[in-house]
Amino acid sequence: MLEQAASALNRQDYQTAAKLIAALVAERPDDPQVQLYAAQLQEATNKLDRALEIYRLLLQQTVNLKITTEARRGIGRIEELQAQDRASELAVARNGITDNIEPGFLVLEPISTAQKQSVVQKFAEIMALDPYSARLQLPSRGWRLYRLGQMGELEFYRDRLQQAQIPCFCVSQHDIQQMYIFRVSHFQSFHPQPTIVCTDDRAELRTFNFNWSEVTQIVTGILPIFEEVVEIDARNRTYRKPKILDYVQICDLQLRDRRSIFRLCSQTYNFCEYKQSIAQNRHQLTDDLSDRSWNSQSLPLTSRDNWKNLLSQIHEQIPIIPTHNNFKPFAETAIGYPELLQHIDPHIELLRRADSHWDRAFHLYSTLAMCRDAGGNSIA
């Protein structure tokens, strides 16, 4: 019957081949040759997903060189057809969005291990990857900066990924650049309306009043401070190497409607000025605030305590607000694009010997979060 099935496949008599192969599968379900014919029938009748599944099982379970060679050829044929289909779909999509050539970013959002198992094959098909690579590229801990390109193409991939239940979003470079970034020197007051002293892009000192209700989300991150240190090797020879000596904390208050970000930094925040402002405006503060560690007699001595209390003050004013605090996983993928990062102004001025891509990665992370929020997406 094997010869009859092979003959039917060769002459493209798929109806006869289906009957013969069904009988063979029922009789000899573990026979690799029967499974090969079943895969070839599925391929010939355009049931490509099922054919791929059988071919891959044959590669895992069979040592017969002839059968594994045929299975690899079958996988190659199917993957080539699928690549052609994807190229055709992309070409059709591009015809409708040829004017959308603005550069942008495609970001993958974290996905649970259980959900990853169910979508990894779809992700592999959409992005033309093998399943193993697809599994590694789907993030579990935080955002992943996945692809740069023209917005038309990125939106095409975004739509296909979202249809496959893979969370992602894309943002244009133009949208990221249309924001006002202010480096905060200190708060002059918290009550009844917050007043901030800050510098703008031209390094001009400005004062802003706003309402706490205008703050739409908070983005935080920790930036490493690299310095060259002297080490001694096994042969007692000295050499220099970069090493993390300290960390700096960053907190962005985002006001979506104003397209503004107020950036606070633990290294550059002027706690002394804030202490003086509290003393001068104590009559404007609530009674309970005067008992806290911010008053002029009990200001904490360490910068860490000062920063902790500052964030505590902010969160007391806006206790229920979306917060992005998973910067590190994103940065680990973003620093893989040094050509992109070197063109980003981080709007962060730290006491260090050289600029760091981590500063630029944080600025990109924060502005992406603001654009995503402005697009009506909820924060994960």
Residue frames relative to the residue before (quaternion, step in Angstrom):
aa qw qx qy qz dx dy dz
M 1.0000 0.0000 0.0000 0.0000 0.00 0.00 0.00
L 0.5592 0.6031 -0.3860 0.4178 3.57 1.19 -0.55
E 0.6644 0.5059 -0.3045 0.4581 3.57 0.93 -0.91
Q 0.6420 0.5222 -0.3253 0.4575 3.58 1.03 -0.79
A 0.6482 0.5100 -0.3210 0.4655 3.59 1.00 -0.79
A 0.6453 0.5136 -0.3168 0.4684 3.57 0.98 -0.85
S 0.6486 0.5191 -0.3163 0.4580 3.58 0.98 -0.84
A 0.6535 0.5121 -0.3147 0.4600 3.60 0.96 -0.86
L 0.6424 0.5097 -0.3245 0.4714 3.59 1.02 -0.75
N 0.6604 0.5266 -0.3110 0.4356 3.59 0.96 -0.86
R 0.7479 0.3654 -0.2237 0.5071 3.58 0.99 -0.76
Q 0.4733 -0.7252 0.3892 0.3140 3.58 1.39 0.33
D 0.3858 0.6713 -0.5169 0.3651 3.54 1.08 0.81
Y 0.0897 -0.8734 0.4775 0.0323 3.52 0.47 1.25
Q 0.5818 0.5730 -0.3843 0.4306 3.60 1.12 -0.49
T 0.6732 0.4621 -0.2852 0.5019 3.58 0.95 -0.90
A 0.6426 0.5333 -0.3271 0.4424 3.58 0.95 -0.88
A 0.6383 0.5369 -0.3342 0.4390 3.59 1.01 -0.78
K 0.6585 0.5029 -0.3138 0.4637 3.59 0.95 -0.81
L 0.6770 0.4946 -0.2951 0.4582 3.57 0.90 -0.94
I 0.6884 0.4814 -0.2888 0.4593 3.59 0.89 -0.93
A 0.6088 0.5435 -0.3555 0.4557 3.61 1.07 -0.67
A 0.6584 0.4928 -0.3098 0.4771 3.58 0.99 -0.80
L 0.6516 0.5160 -0.3143 0.4586 3.59 1.01 -0.80
V 0.6466 0.5188 -0.3195 0.4590 3.60 0.98 -0.83
A 0.6502 0.5078 -0.3144 0.4696 3.59 1.03 -0.79
E 0.7103 0.4582 -0.2481 0.4733 3.56 1.05 -0.81
R 0.8123 0.0801 0.0075 0.5776 3.61 0.92 -0.93
P 0.0620 -0.8667 0.4936 0.0353 3.62 0.56 1.14
D 0.7300 0.4293 -0.2432 0.4729 3.62 1.11 -0.56
D 0.4576 0.6831 -0.4530 0.3446 3.59 1.25 0.10
P 0.4248 -0.7293 0.4701 0.2583 3.65 -0.55 1.10
Q 0.6356 0.5327 -0.3430 0.4412 3.60 1.01 -0.72
V 0.6357 0.5150 -0.3216 0.4767 3.56 1.04 -0.79
Q 0.6556 0.5109 -0.3070 0.4636 3.57 0.98 -0.87
L 0.6170 0.5390 -0.3409 0.4610 3.59 1.06 -0.71
Y 0.6606 0.4922 -0.3078 0.4761 3.59 0.93 -0.89
A 0.6274 0.5351 -0.3368 0.4546 3.60 1.05 -0.77
A 0.6549 0.5026 -0.3103 0.4714 3.59 0.99 -0.83
Q 0.6602 0.5100 -0.3100 0.4560 3.59 0.97 -0.84
L 0.6246 0.5220 -0.3355 0.4741 3.57 1.12 -0.66
Q 0.6482 0.5104 -0.3182 0.4670 3.59 0.97 -0.86
E 0.6447 0.5172 -0.3154 0.4662 3.57 1.01 -0.80
A 0.6834 0.5022 -0.2891 0.4441 3.56 0.88 -0.94
T 0.7291 0.3899 -0.2323 0.5123 3.59 1.11 -0.63
N 0.5501 -0.6810 0.3459 0.3377 3.57 1.30 0.54
K 0.4591 0.6119 -0.4959 0.4110 3.57 1.08 0.72
L 0.0678 -0.8904 0.4494 0.0248 3.50 0.71 1.22
D 0.6304 0.5430 -0.3526 0.4283 3.61 0.96 -0.76
R 0.6760 0.4809 -0.2924 0.4756 3.56 0.95 -0.89
A 0.6265 0.5325 -0.3357 0.4596 3.58 1.04 -0.75
L 0.6425 0.5222 -0.3214 0.4596 3.60 0.95 -0.86
E 0.6354 0.5445 -0.3252 0.4406 3.55 0.96 -0.88
I 0.6919 0.4642 -0.2850 0.4739 3.61 0.88 -0.92
Y 0.6274 0.5351 -0.3415 0.4511 3.59 0.95 -0.82
R 0.6883 0.4841 -0.2906 0.4555 3.59 0.88 -0.90
L 0.6184 0.5257 -0.3417 0.4738 3.58 1.07 -0.66
L 0.6246 0.5361 -0.3360 0.4577 3.58 1.03 -0.75
L 0.6485 0.5141 -0.3225 0.4595 3.59 0.97 -0.79
Q 0.6838 0.4886 -0.2839 0.4616 3.58 1.06 -0.74
Q 0.8079 0.3486 -0.1327 0.4563 3.58 0.96 -0.89
T 0.7248 0.4324 -0.2295 0.4848 3.61 1.22 -0.30
V 0.2234 -0.7716 0.5824 0.1245 3.56 -1.08 0.79
N 0.4559 0.6803 -0.4469 0.3601 3.58 1.29 -0.06
L 0.4229 -0.7501 0.4482 0.2401 3.59 -0.46 1.23
K 0.6491 0.5287 -0.3296 0.4365 3.59 0.92 -0.84
I 0.6892 0.4770 -0.2846 0.4653 3.58 0.91 -0.91
T 0.6681 0.4915 -0.3147 0.4615 3.61 0.91 -0.84
T 0.6083 0.5428 -0.3526 0.4593 3.58 1.09 -0.65
E 0.6658 0.4893 -0.2981 0.4780 3.59 0.95 -0.90
A 0.6309 0.5319 -0.3371 0.4532 3.59 1.06 -0.76
R 0.6532 0.5046 -0.3170 0.4671 3.61 0.95 -0.83
R 0.6337 0.5199 -0.3340 0.4654 3.58 1.01 -0.77
G 0.6439 0.5234 -0.3187 0.4582 3.58 1.00 -0.83
I 0.6444 0.5082 -0.3155 0.4764 3.59 0.97 -0.86
G 0.6445 0.5290 -0.3166 0.4522 3.57 0.97 -0.84
R 0.6550 0.5101 -0.3156 0.4595 3.60 0.94 -0.87
I 0.6832 0.4891 -0.2948 0.4550 3.57 0.89 -0.95
E 0.6642 0.5037 -0.3125 0.4555 3.59 0.90 -0.88
E 0.6231 0.5244 -0.3414 0.4693 3.58 1.08 -0.65
L 0.6447 0.5095 -0.3198 0.4716 3.60 0.98 -0.82
Q 0.6684 0.4979 -0.3049 0.4608 3.57 0.94 -0.88
A 0.6264 0.5279 -0.3349 0.4655 3.59 1.06 -0.72
Q 0.6399 0.5166 -0.3190 0.4710 3.57 1.03 -0.78
D 0.6426 0.5192 -0.3206 0.4634 3.58 1.02 -0.81
R 0.6528 0.5062 -0.3169 0.4660 3.58 0.98 -0.85
A 0.6440 0.5195 -0.3217 0.4603 3.57 0.99 -0.84
S 0.6476 0.5156 -0.3178 0.4624 3.58 1.01 -0.79
E 0.6520 0.5087 -0.3155 0.4654 3.56 0.97 -0.88
L 0.6586 0.5059 -0.3094 0.4633 3.56 0.97 -0.87
A 0.6338 0.5271 -0.3305 0.4596 3.58 1.03 -0.79
V 0.6445 0.5096 -0.3182 0.4729 3.58 1.00 -0.83
A 0.6559 0.5121 -0.3084 0.4610 3.56 0.97 -0.90
R 0.6586 0.5173 -0.3104 0.4498 3.56 0.96 -0.86
N 0.6009 0.5696 -0.3670 0.4239 3.59 1.06 -0.64
G 0.7146 0.4453 -0.2526 0.4766 3.56 1.12 -0.67
I 0.7810 0.2829 -0.1479 0.5367 3.58 1.19 -0.35
T 0.1969 0.8309 -0.5023 0.1357 3.55 1.10 0.65
D 0.6625 0.5098 -0.3191 0.4464 3.59 1.15 -0.47
N 0.6328 0.5313 -0.3350 0.4528 3.61 1.23 -0.25
I 0.1898 0.8144 -0.5176 0.1813 3.55 0.44 1.24
E 0.3347 0.7476 -0.5036 0.2748 3.59 1.23 0.30
P 0.4440 -0.6882 0.4929 0.2937 3.63 -0.83 0.86
G 0.0427 0.8150 -0.5741 0.0657 3.54 -1.07 0.72
F 0.4450 -0.6757 0.5378 0.2370 3.52 -1.41 -0.10
L 0.1804 -0.7433 0.6342 0.1130 3.55 -1.09 0.80
V 0.0805 -0.8122 0.5777 -0.0131 3.56 -0.69 1.15
L 0.2664 -0.7358 0.6034 0.1533 3.56 -0.96 0.96
E 0.2950 -0.7517 0.5658 0.1666 3.55 -0.99 0.85
P 0.6350 -0.5639 0.3521 0.3934 3.61 -1.12 0.53
I 0.1263 -0.7776 0.6153 0.0282 3.51 -1.15 0.76
S 0.5112 -0.6673 0.4464 0.3068 3.57 -0.94 0.86
T 0.6454 -0.5357 0.3792 0.3909 3.55 -1.22 0.51
A 0.6566 0.5118 -0.3164 0.4547 3.58 0.95 -0.83
Q 0.6818 0.4680 -0.2922 0.4804 3.58 0.94 -0.83
K 0.5941 0.5829 -0.3611 0.4206 3.57 1.07 -0.71
Q 0.6213 0.5633 -0.3376 0.4275 3.57 1.00 -0.83
S 0.7256 0.4556 -0.2492 0.4514 3.58 1.00 -0.82
V 0.7674 0.3731 -0.2016 0.4810 3.63 1.12 -0.50
V 0.4557 0.7239 -0.4450 0.2651 3.60 1.22 -0.25
Q 0.6499 0.5201 -0.3313 0.4442 3.61 0.98 -0.76
K 0.6448 0.5090 -0.3188 0.4727 3.57 1.02 -0.80
F 0.6343 0.5253 -0.3261 0.4641 3.56 0.98 -0.84
A 0.6412 0.5265 -0.3204 0.4571 3.58 0.99 -0.85
E 0.6686 0.4980 -0.3035 0.4613 3.58 0.94 -0.83
I 0.6764 0.5040 -0.3051 0.4420 3.59 0.88 -0.93
M 0.7833 0.3349 -0.1575 0.4994 3.58 0.90 -0.97
A 0.4396 -0.7235 0.4390 0.3010 3.61 1.29 0.24
L 0.4313 0.6751 -0.4697 0.3710 3.56 0.79 1.11
D 0.4814 -0.5838 0.5337 0.3776 3.52 -1.29 0.19
P 0.6611 -0.5502 0.3251 0.3930 3.63 -1.09 0.61
Y 0.6335 0.5393 -0.3483 0.4319 3.61 0.97 -0.75
S 0.6781 0.4733 -0.2881 0.4829 3.59 0.90 -0.92
A 0.6263 0.5432 -0.3408 0.4432 3.58 1.02 -0.78
R 0.6434 0.5250 -0.3266 0.4514 3.57 0.94 -0.82
L 0.6699 0.5025 -0.2976 0.4585 3.59 0.97 -0.85
Q 0.7158 0.4724 -0.2618 0.4426 3.59 1.01 -0.73
L 0.5822 0.5397 -0.3951 0.4622 3.61 1.18 -0.26
P 0.3391 -0.7831 0.4806 0.2020 3.65 -0.52 1.10
S 0.2468 -0.7633 0.5816 0.1348 3.53 -1.21 0.65
R 0.7442 0.4414 -0.2227 0.4491 3.60 1.09 -0.71
G 0.8044 -0.1196 0.1313 0.5670 3.60 0.94 -0.79
W 0.7528 -0.3614 0.2739 0.4772 3.53 -1.30 -0.19
R 0.1478 -0.7558 0.6304 0.0976 3.53 -1.25 0.59
L 0.3265 -0.7053 0.5945 0.2063 3.58 -0.77 1.05
Y 0.1246 -0.8806 0.4568 0.0205 3.54 -0.06 1.33
R 0.8266 -0.0584 0.0811 0.5538 3.59 0.84 -0.85
L 0.2132 -0.7232 0.6425 0.1368 3.53 -1.26 0.67
G 0.3084 0.7555 -0.5412 0.2029 3.57 -1.09 0.60
Q 0.6997 -0.4137 0.3437 0.4702 3.53 -1.28 -0.38
M 0.5868 -0.6328 0.3798 0.3332 3.55 -0.97 0.89
G 0.5968 0.5742 -0.3743 0.4172 3.59 1.01 -0.67
E 0.6915 0.4606 -0.2689 0.4872 3.56 0.92 -0.95
L 0.6571 0.5137 -0.3178 0.4508 3.59 0.96 -0.85
E 0.6443 0.5101 -0.3246 0.4684 3.59 1.01 -0.74
F 0.5898 0.5585 -0.3590 0.4597 3.58 1.13 -0.63
Y 0.6919 0.4548 -0.2757 0.4882 3.58 0.87 -0.94
R 0.6143 0.5548 -0.3522 0.4369 3.59 0.99 -0.79
D 0.6748 0.4966 -0.3025 0.4544 3.59 0.87 -0.94
R 0.6677 0.4903 -0.3106 0.4661 3.59 0.92 -0.83
L 0.6550 0.5054 -0.3188 0.4625 3.59 0.96 -0.80
Q 0.6674 0.4952 -0.3100 0.4619 3.59 0.91 -0.83
Q 0.6129 0.5363 -0.3467 0.4653 3.57 1.10 -0.64
A 0.6941 0.4374 -0.2574 0.5106 3.57 1.17 -0.61
Q 0.5123 -0.6738 0.3939 0.3585 3.62 1.29 0.34
I 0.4611 0.6258 -0.4780 0.4090 3.59 1.08 0.79
P 0.3251 -0.7864 0.4862 0.1988 3.64 -0.36 1.18
C 0.2099 0.7562 -0.5905 0.1885 3.56 -0.86 1.01
F 0.0515 -0.7718 0.6289 0.0780 3.55 -1.31 0.09
C 0.1799 -0.7668 0.6005 0.1380 3.58 -1.24 0.32
V 0.1361 -0.7789 0.6120 0.0179 3.53 -1.17 0.80
S 0.4035 -0.7141 0.5150 0.2490 3.56 -0.97 0.80
Q 0.5967 -0.5694 0.4322 0.3645 3.54 -1.19 0.56
H 0.6070 0.5706 -0.3482 0.4299 3.57 1.06 -0.73
D 0.6559 0.5140 -0.3178 0.4524 3.60 0.92 -0.87
I 0.6474 0.5276 -0.3195 0.4477 3.57 1.00 -0.81
Q 0.6967 0.4857 -0.2724 0.4523 3.56 1.02 -0.78
Q 0.6453 0.5312 -0.3208 0.4455 3.61 1.22 -0.37
M 0.5223 0.6095 -0.4304 0.4129 3.56 0.86 0.97
Y 0.3441 -0.7128 0.5734 0.2116 3.54 -1.22 0.56
I 0.1212 -0.7989 0.5884 0.0287 3.55 -0.70 1.13
F 0.0501 -0.7956 0.6036 -0.0084 3.57 -0.80 1.05
R 0.2875 -0.7482 0.5764 0.1590 3.56 -0.85 1.02
V 0.3279 -0.7903 0.4928 0.1584 3.54 -0.49 1.25
S 0.3009 -0.7240 0.5955 0.1752 3.53 -0.99 0.94
H 0.7354 -0.2998 0.2192 0.5668 3.57 0.86 -0.99
F 0.4987 -0.5859 0.5377 0.3448 3.51 -1.37 0.20
Q 0.3229 -0.7090 0.5888 0.2153 3.55 -1.02 0.81
S 0.7907 -0.0892 0.0717 0.6014 3.55 1.10 -0.69
F 0.3322 -0.7174 0.5763 0.2069 3.52 -1.35 0.39
H 0.7823 0.2389 -0.0955 0.5673 3.58 1.14 -0.68
P 0.5910 -0.2358 -0.7714 -0.0095 1.53 -2.03 1.43
Q 0.7394 0.2577 -0.1610 0.6008 3.54 1.33 -0.33
P 0.4494 -0.6983 0.4702 0.2987 3.61 -0.82 0.86
T 0.0931 -0.7658 0.6351 0.0401 3.53 -1.11 0.83
I 0.1099 -0.8146 0.5695 0.0039 3.55 -0.74 1.12
V 0.2205 -0.7187 0.6433 0.1446 3.54 -1.12 0.80
C 0.1313 0.8082 -0.5532 0.1536 3.58 -0.65 1.09
T 0.3733 -0.6886 0.5668 0.2554 3.55 -1.36 0.10
D 0.3494 -0.7368 0.5418 0.2039 3.55 -1.10 0.73
D 0.7821 -0.3406 0.2361 0.4654 3.58 -1.29 -0.23
R 0.7027 0.4366 -0.2628 0.4965 3.58 1.16 -0.52
A 0.4941 -0.6881 0.3960 0.3544 3.56 1.34 0.32
E 0.4283 0.6794 -0.4781 0.3556 3.58 1.14 0.62
L 0.4326 -0.7036 0.5074 0.2458 3.56 -0.95 0.92
R 0.0203 0.8036 -0.5912 0.0658 3.55 -0.81 1.06
T 0.2607 -0.7379 0.5994 0.1679 3.53 -1.30 0.41
F 0.1017 -0.8042 0.5853 0.0163 3.57 -0.88 1.01
N 0.1494 -0.7264 0.6622 0.1072 3.51 -1.21 0.74
F 0.1118 0.7785 -0.6126 0.0782 3.57 -1.00 0.78
N 0.4702 -0.6394 0.5173 0.3201 3.56 -1.31 0.06
W 0.5635 -0.6062 0.4301 0.3606 3.58 -1.03 0.70
S 0.6091 0.5721 -0.3549 0.4192 3.59 1.11 -0.58
E 0.5968 0.5751 -0.3634 0.4255 3.59 1.22 -0.33
V 0.5816 0.5749 -0.3840 0.4286 3.61 1.18 -0.41
T 0.2065 -0.8299 0.5117 0.0824 3.58 -0.45 1.19
Q 0.7922 -0.1176 0.0542 0.5963 3.60 1.14 -0.49
I 0.3176 -0.7159 0.5930 0.1871 3.53 -1.36 0.36
V 0.0965 -0.7703 0.6284 0.0494 3.57 -1.05 0.83
T 0.0419 -0.8112 0.5832 -0.0091 3.58 -0.75 1.04
G 0.0477 0.7934 -0.6057 0.0364 3.54 -1.24 0.47
I 0.2929 -0.7228 0.5973 0.1872 3.53 -1.33 0.34
L 0.1717 -0.8045 0.5660 0.0544 3.57 -0.72 1.14
P 0.3648 -0.7317 0.5244 0.2379 3.62 -0.82 0.89
I 0.2675 -0.7204 0.6166 0.1710 3.55 -1.20 0.65
F 0.1578 -0.8034 0.5717 0.0523 3.56 -0.47 1.27
E 0.0360 0.7656 -0.6420 0.0205 3.54 -1.10 0.77
E 0.4747 -0.6435 0.5096 0.3177 3.56 -1.21 0.48
V 0.0691 -0.7931 0.6050 0.0112 3.54 -0.84 1.03
V 0.4548 -0.6689 0.5201 0.2742 3.54 -1.25 0.49
E 0.0705 -0.7838 0.6171 0.0021 3.55 -0.86 1.08
I 0.2935 -0.7269 0.5925 0.1859 3.54 -1.32 0.38
D 0.3164 -0.7714 0.5228 0.1777 3.57 -0.71 1.09
A 0.7574 -0.3999 0.2748 0.4370 3.56 -1.37 -0.02
R 0.7032 0.4321 -0.2580 0.5021 3.60 1.19 -0.50
N 0.5353 -0.6684 0.3703 0.3600 3.55 1.29 0.46
R 0.4657 0.6437 -0.4630 0.3929 3.58 1.13 0.69
T 0.3785 -0.7295 0.5256 0.2197 3.56 -1.01 0.82
Y 0.0588 0.7689 -0.6354 0.0400 3.54 -1.17 0.65
R 0.4052 -0.7107 0.5251 0.2345 3.55 -1.25 0.45
K 0.0735 0.7853 -0.6135 0.0392 3.53 -1.08 0.69
P 0.5188 -0.6392 0.4552 0.3393 3.62 -1.09 0.62
K 0.0170 0.7932 -0.6061 0.0565 3.53 -1.04 0.84
I 0.4661 -0.6575 0.5092 0.3019 3.55 -1.11 0.69
L 0.1399 -0.8185 0.5554 0.0446 3.56 -0.63 1.16
D 0.8058 0.0041 0.0355 0.5911 3.56 1.13 -0.54
Y 0.2787 -0.7295 0.5940 0.1932 3.55 -1.37 0.11
V 0.2004 -0.7556 0.6142 0.1080 3.53 -1.20 0.70
Q 0.2841 -0.7664 0.5545 0.1559 3.57 -0.93 0.89
I 0.1438 -0.7764 0.6126 0.0361 3.52 -1.06 0.94
C 0.0169 -0.7803 0.6252 0.0013 3.56 -1.08 0.78
D 0.1394 -0.7918 0.5925 0.0504 3.57 -0.74 1.09
L 0.1776 -0.7300 0.6509 0.1089 3.55 -0.95 0.96
Q 0.1371 -0.8307 0.5383 0.0364 3.57 -0.49 1.19
L 0.1178 -0.7629 0.6349 0.0315 3.52 -0.91 1.09
R 0.2950 -0.8227 0.4596 0.1581 3.53 0.08 1.35
D 0.6945 0.4923 -0.3011 0.4298 3.60 0.78 -0.96
R 0.6965 0.4221 -0.2723 0.5125 3.59 1.15 -0.50
R 0.3260 -0.7477 0.4963 0.2972 3.59 1.30 -0.22
S 0.5148 0.6498 -0.3878 0.4029 3.56 1.10 0.77
I 0.1375 -0.7551 0.6369 0.0730 3.52 -1.22 0.70
F 0.1691 -0.7542 0.6279 0.0914 3.56 -0.83 1.04
R 0.1486 -0.8366 0.5268 0.0203 3.57 -0.39 1.29
L 0.1205 -0.7834 0.6092 0.0250 3.55 -0.66 1.18
C 0.0876 -0.7970 0.5975 0.0061 3.56 -1.00 0.87
S 0.4855 -0.6985 0.4426 0.2835 3.59 -0.79 1.01
Q 0.6694 0.5048 -0.3083 0.4495 3.61 1.11 -0.55
T 0.7914 0.3345 -0.1527 0.4883 3.59 1.01 -0.78
Y 0.4788 0.6638 -0.4572 0.3480 3.61 1.19 -0.14
N 0.3521 -0.7601 0.5179 0.1735 3.58 -0.86 1.03
F 0.1516 -0.8271 0.5374 0.0641 3.56 0.09 1.28
C 0.5999 0.5669 -0.3661 0.4299 3.61 1.08 -0.57
E 0.6501 0.5009 -0.3150 0.4768 3.57 0.97 -0.85
Y 0.6416 0.5225 -0.3332 0.4521 3.55 0.98 -0.79
K 0.6154 0.5498 -0.3406 0.4506 3.58 1.03 -0.79
Q 0.6700 0.4909 -0.2990 0.4698 3.58 0.94 -0.88
S 0.6369 0.5300 -0.3293 0.4528 3.58 1.02 -0.79
I 0.6303 0.5270 -0.3355 0.4609 3.56 1.00 -0.77
A 0.6613 0.5122 -0.3098 0.4521 3.56 0.95 -0.92
Q 0.6964 0.4834 -0.2742 0.4540 3.59 0.98 -0.87
N 0.7853 0.3192 -0.1482 0.5094 3.58 1.06 -0.74
R 0.2582 0.8135 -0.4991 0.1501 3.57 1.21 0.36
H 0.6343 0.5479 -0.3436 0.4237 3.57 1.01 -0.65
Q 0.6540 0.5041 -0.3168 0.4667 3.60 1.24 -0.35
L 0.6320 0.5539 -0.3310 0.4292 3.59 1.21 -0.31
T 0.5846 -0.5637 0.4470 0.3750 3.53 -1.24 0.36
D 0.6450 -0.5558 0.3578 0.3835 3.56 -1.17 0.55
D 0.6619 0.5186 -0.3281 0.4305 3.58 0.96 -0.80
L 0.6009 0.5677 -0.3717 0.4225 3.61 1.08 -0.60
S 0.6428 0.5477 -0.3361 0.4169 3.60 1.00 -0.76
D 0.6597 0.5051 -0.3100 0.4621 3.58 1.21 -0.38
R 0.5975 0.6019 -0.3629 0.3860 3.57 1.21 -0.24
S 0.7052 -0.4966 0.3189 0.3929 3.53 -1.31 0.17
W 0.5499 0.6193 -0.4109 0.3811 3.59 1.26 0.04
N 0.5483 0.6314 -0.4315 0.3384 3.64 1.05 -0.27
S 0.7002 -0.5405 0.2879 0.3672 3.52 -1.20 0.56
Q 0.6768 0.4979 -0.3220 0.4364 3.62 1.15 -0.41
S 0.8194 0.2635 -0.1086 0.4973 3.59 1.04 -0.64
L 0.2221 0.7747 -0.5580 0.1978 3.58 1.04 0.68
P 0.4914 -0.6799 0.4433 0.3159 3.65 -0.70 1.00
L 0.4902 -0.6971 0.4560 0.2566 3.51 -1.07 0.77
T 0.7160 0.4284 -0.2644 0.4836 3.61 1.05 -0.62
S 0.5576 -0.6138 0.4422 0.3417 3.56 -1.12 0.69
R 0.6047 0.5604 -0.3631 0.4341 3.58 1.07 -0.63
D 0.6674 0.4808 -0.3016 0.4821 3.59 0.95 -0.85
N 0.6184 0.5460 -0.3394 0.4519 3.57 1.03 -0.80
W 0.6801 0.4894 -0.2854 0.4653 3.57 0.90 -0.99
K 0.6424 0.5332 -0.3220 0.4465 3.56 0.95 -0.86
N 0.6835 0.4759 -0.2851 0.4744 3.56 0.95 -0.85
L 0.5998 0.5551 -0.3548 0.4541 3.58 1.09 -0.68
L 0.6802 0.4703 -0.2894 0.4820 3.60 0.86 -0.94
S 0.6176 0.5420 -0.3460 0.4528 3.57 1.06 -0.70
Q 0.6278 0.5330 -0.3237 0.4659 3.58 1.03 -0.81
I 0.6631 0.5073 -0.3034 0.4593 3.57 0.94 -0.92
H 0.7011 0.4755 -0.2791 0.4523 3.58 0.83 -0.97
E 0.5859 0.5544 -0.3805 0.4522 3.60 1.15 -0.42
Q 0.6706 0.4890 -0.2965 0.4725 3.58 1.11 -0.65
I 0.7859 0.1277 -0.0501 0.6029 3.58 1.08 -0.74
P 0.0462 -0.8652 0.4989 0.0197 3.61 0.53 1.17
I 0.7604 0.2754 -0.1643 0.5648 3.59 1.07 -0.66
I 0.3598 0.7068 -0.5249 0.3089 3.54 -0.12 1.32
P 0.5369 -0.6186 0.4488 0.3574 3.63 -0.98 0.73
T 0.0658 -0.8038 0.5913 -0.0062 3.56 -0.97 0.92
H 0.2003 -0.7445 0.6274 0.1093 3.54 -0.99 0.94
N 0.1274 0.8130 -0.5577 0.1091 3.60 -0.50 1.11
N 0.5587 0.5933 -0.3863 0.4321 3.58 1.19 0.57
F 0.1010 0.8611 -0.4894 0.0938 3.54 0.91 1.01
K 0.6235 0.6128 -0.3543 0.3321 3.61 0.87 -0.91
P 0.6730 0.4802 -0.3354 0.4517 3.69 0.75 -0.83
F 0.6339 0.5172 -0.3322 0.4693 3.58 1.04 -0.73
A 0.6597 0.5216 -0.3151 0.4398 3.57 0.88 -0.94
E 0.6367 0.5501 -0.3337 0.4250 3.58 0.99 -0.79
T 0.6868 0.4189 -0.2866 0.5204 3.60 1.15 -0.48
A 0.6477 0.5481 -0.3283 0.4151 3.60 1.00 -0.80
I 0.6588 0.5140 -0.3327 0.4371 3.62 0.96 -0.74
G 0.5392 0.5930 -0.4079 0.4374 3.57 1.28 0.05
Y 0.6830 0.3997 -0.2746 0.5462 3.60 1.32 0.03
P 0.0396 -0.8511 0.5227 0.0283 3.64 0.57 1.07
E 0.6132 0.5532 -0.3634 0.4312 3.62 1.06 -0.66
L 0.6429 0.5024 -0.3153 0.4846 3.57 1.10 -0.68
L 0.7122 0.4946 -0.2750 0.4155 3.56 0.74 -1.07
Q 0.6373 0.5587 -0.3502 0.3989 3.58 0.99 -0.71
H 0.6762 0.4638 -0.2951 0.4904 3.61 1.24 -0.31
I 0.5892 0.5680 -0.3696 0.4400 3.60 1.27 0.06
D 0.3085 -0.7121 0.6004 0.1932 3.56 -0.95 0.94
P 0.3182 -0.8049 0.4626 0.1921 3.62 -0.40 1.14
H 0.2620 -0.7751 0.5265 0.2310 3.62 1.21 -0.42
I 0.5730 0.5226 -0.3950 0.4925 3.56 1.07 0.83
E 0.0622 -0.8004 0.5961 0.0123 3.58 -0.75 1.01
L 0.0406 0.8125 -0.5748 0.0878 3.55 -0.35 1.30
L 0.5055 -0.6197 0.5016 0.3299 3.54 -1.26 0.44
R 0.3612 0.6925 -0.5453 0.3044 3.54 -0.14 1.34
R 0.6161 -0.5900 0.3849 0.3523 3.54 -1.22 0.51
A 0.8096 0.0696 -0.0001 0.5828 3.59 1.01 -0.76
D 0.5822 -0.5658 0.4484 0.3741 3.55 -1.22 0.51
S 0.2369 -0.7697 0.5804 0.1206 3.52 -1.22 0.55
H 0.5111 -0.6347 0.4831 0.3201 3.56 -1.07 0.72
W 0.5535 0.6105 -0.4036 0.3974 3.60 1.16 -0.42
D 0.6110 0.5436 -0.3514 0.4557 3.61 1.06 -0.71
R 0.6823 0.4832 -0.2814 0.4710 3.56 0.90 -0.96
A 0.6284 0.5385 -0.3326 0.4523 3.57 1.04 -0.78
F 0.6448 0.5077 -0.3376 0.4608 3.60 0.99 -0.74
H 0.6365 0.5170 -0.3429 0.4582 3.60 0.93 -0.81
L 0.6482 0.5034 -0.3213 0.4724 3.59 0.96 -0.81
Y 0.6342 0.5437 -0.3192 0.4475 3.59 0.96 -0.89
S 0.6970 0.4804 -0.2751 0.4557 3.56 0.85 -0.99
T 0.6912 0.4674 -0.2924 0.4672 3.59 0.87 -0.88
L 0.5966 0.5367 -0.3618 0.4745 3.60 1.10 -0.61
A 0.6476 0.5197 -0.3175 0.4581 3.58 0.96 -0.86
M 0.6661 0.4970 -0.3135 0.4594 3.57 0.98 -0.79
C 0.6471 0.5079 -0.3192 0.4705 3.59 0.99 -0.80
R 0.6427 0.5155 -0.3217 0.4666 3.57 1.00 -0.80
D 0.6493 0.5058 -0.3109 0.4753 3.56 0.99 -0.81
A 0.6599 0.5072 -0.3065 0.4618 3.57 0.97 -0.82
G 0.6522 0.5237 -0.3094 0.4523 3.57 1.19 -0.52
G 0.5877 -0.6173 0.3585 0.3810 3.55 1.27 0.06
N 0.5118 0.6382 -0.4336 0.3778 3.57 1.20 0.31
S 0.4452 -0.6763 0.5147 0.2819 3.57 -1.07 0.71
I 0.4763 -0.6737 0.4896 0.2820 3.55 -1.17 0.57
A 0.3564 -0.7410 0.5314 0.2037 3.52 -0.86 1.01
